[in-house]
Amino acid sequence: MVLDMIAVPTDGQIAAGRFVLRPVRKSDAGLFALYAGDKRVAEATHSIPHPLPPGAADAFVTRAMGGRSDEQIWVMDGSATGLAEVLGVISLKPMDAHKPTHGQSEIRYWVAPAFWNTGIASEAVKALVAANPQTNCTIFAEVFQDNPGSARVLTNTGFQYLGDAETFSVARNGLVLTWTYVKKLG
């Protein structure tokens, strides 16, 4: 695995060190299905079901590419530096869809298991926060309490612990305890 190369972004991309954050492409559906279909990935997210239903990855790609969602979604793409074309996904979702200039969003991300513990998630979060494409003044994040690795990603990128909560996980079909984090920008 190439770890010392720097990826150079093109239009519409965000530099993230060894990879770029780029818009979703139709060709991503197969790898999305493979990675998101992994129970470990699904159970670390709010919204990915497990097992992944047929067509779910294609529907995700269509939604992400169609611009019909207020959520902005990027693919962590390492192909320019010899890494995989899809390392994971990261997104920003405004907290209030009715006020797109309110300045608060929630960041969400997942990384394919083959790339866990390699710094990919930290690089992606750091790059997206630095780019601040939604001109946010505050970014929130929520991670499951049984996923301390994701909590470390947030603290390593300057997020501050805000409190405990719980949220529904589709893959787990139940409520899961969470830690909530915040990062003030500007």
C-alpha positions in Angstrom: 0.0 0.0 0.0 1.4 3.4 -1.0 1.4 5.7 2.1 3.7 8.5 1.3 2.2 9.9 -1.9 0.0 13.0 -2.0 -3.1 13.1 -4.3 -3.6 16.2 -6.3 -7.3 17.2 -6.6 -9.0 18.3 -9.8 -12.1 20.5 -10.2 -14.8 19.5 -7.7 -12.5 17.6 -5.5 -11.0 18.2 -2.1 -7.4 17.3 -1.3 -7.1 14.9 1.6 -3.4 13.9 1.7 -3.1 10.4 0.3 -6.5 10.6 -1.5 -9.1 13.1 -2.7 -12.7 13.6 -1.7 -14.7 13.6 -4.9 -18.3 13.5 -6.0 -20.0 10.1 -6.3 -19.9 8.3 -9.7 -22.2 5.6 -11.1 -19.2 3.2 -11.2 -18.9 3.4 -7.4 -22.1 1.4 -6.8 -20.3 -2.0 -6.9 -17.7 -1.1 -4.2 -20.4 0.7 -2.1 -22.4 -2.6 -2.2 -19.3 -4.6 -1.2 -18.2 -2.3 1.6 -21.6 -1.1 3.0 -22.8 -4.7 2.8 -20.2 -5.6 5.4 -22.0 -6.0 8.7 -19.2 -4.2 10.6 -19.7 -1.1 8.4 -23.5 -1.2 8.5 -23.6 -1.6 12.3 -21.3 1.5 12.7 -23.8 3.7 10.9 -27.2 5.1 11.5 -28.7 4.4 8.1 -27.1 1.4 6.3 -29.3 -1.7 6.6 -27.9 -5.2 7.0 -28.2 -7.2 5.0 -27.9 -4.6 2.3 -31.0 -5.0 0.1 -30.5 -5.5 -3.6 -30.4 -2.2 -5.4 -29.6 -0.2 -2.3 -26.1 0.8 -3.5 -27.5 1.9 -6.9 -30.2 3.9 -5.1 -27.6 5.6 -2.9 -25.5 6.6 -6.0 -28.6 7.9 -7.8 -29.6 10.0 -4.7 -26.0 11.3 -4.3 -25.6 12.2 -7.9 -29.1 13.6 -8.4 -28.8 16.6 -6.2 -32.2 15.9 -4.7 -30.8 15.6 -1.2 -29.6 18.4 1.1 -26.8 16.1 2.1 -23.5 16.6 0.2 -21.6 13.3 -0.2 -18.0 12.6 -1.3 -16.1 9.5 -2.0 -12.6 9.0 -0.4 -10.7 8.1 -3.6 -7.1 6.9 -3.4 -6.6 5.8 -7.0 -4.2 8.6 -7.8 -1.7 7.3 -5.2 -2.1 3.6 -5.7 -4.8 3.1 -3.1 -8.3 1.8 -3.8 -10.7 3.9 -5.8 -13.2 3.8 -3.0 -11.8 3.9 0.5 -15.0 5.1 2.1 -17.7 7.9 2.1 -18.0 11.2 4.0 -20.9 13.6 4.0 -22.2 16.9 5.4 -25.8 17.3 6.1 -27.2 20.7 7.1 -29.0 20.5 10.5 -32.0 22.4 9.2 -32.9 21.7 5.6 -35.2 24.6 5.5 -32.5 27.1 6.3 -29.5 26.2 4.1 -27.4 29.2 5.3 -27.8 28.5 9.0 -24.2 27.4 9.4 -24.6 24.1 11.2 -24.1 20.7 9.7 -23.5 17.1 10.8 -20.6 15.2 9.4 -20.9 11.4 8.8 -18.4 9.0 7.4 -17.5 5.3 7.0 -14.3 3.6 5.8 -14.0 0.2 4.3 -12.7 -2.3 6.8 -9.5 -3.0 4.8 -8.5 0.6 5.5 -9.4 0.8 9.2 -6.6 2.1 11.5 -4.7 3.7 8.7 -5.7 7.3 9.3 -8.0 7.5 6.3 -11.0 8.7 8.3 -9.0 11.3 10.2 -7.5 12.7 6.9 -11.0 12.8 5.3 -12.6 14.6 8.3 -9.7 17.1 8.6 -9.8 17.8 4.8 -13.6 18.3 4.7 -13.6 20.6 7.8 -10.7 22.6 6.4 -12.5 23.0 3.0 -15.8 23.9 4.7 -17.8 23.7 1.5 -21.1 24.7 3.2 -19.4 27.6 5.0 -20.5 26.3 8.4 -19.7 27.9 11.7 -20.4 24.7 13.6 -20.1 21.0 12.6 -21.6 18.3 14.8 -20.8 14.6 14.8 -22.3 11.5 16.5 -20.6 8.2 17.0 -21.7 5.0 18.6 -20.2 4.4 22.1 -19.0 1.0 21.1 -16.9 2.5 18.3 -14.1 4.3 20.1 -12.1 4.4 16.9 -14.5 6.9 15.4 -14.5 8.9 18.6 -10.6 9.1 18.3 -11.0 10.4 14.7 -13.1 13.3 15.9 -10.9 14.2 18.9 -7.8 13.9 16.7 -9.3 16.4 14.3 -10.3 19.0 16.9 -13.8 18.1 17.8 -14.9 18.5 21.4 -17.1 16.1 23.3 -20.6 17.6 23.9 -22.5 14.8 25.6 -24.2 11.4 25.5 -27.4 10.5 23.6 -28.9 7.7 21.7 -30.0 7.1 18.1 -31.6 4.5 16.0 -29.4 2.1 14.0 -31.1 0.5 11.0 -28.6 -2.4 10.9 -29.0 -3.1 14.6 -32.8 -2.4 14.5 -32.6 -0.6 17.8 -31.4 2.4 19.8 -27.7 2.7 20.3 -25.9 4.9 22.8 -23.8 7.7 21.2 -21.3 10.3 22.0 -21.9 13.7 20.4 -19.1 16.0 19.3 -18.9 19.6 18.1 -16.3 21.7 16.2 -16.6 25.4 16.0 -15.2 27.0 12.9 -14.1 30.5 12.1 
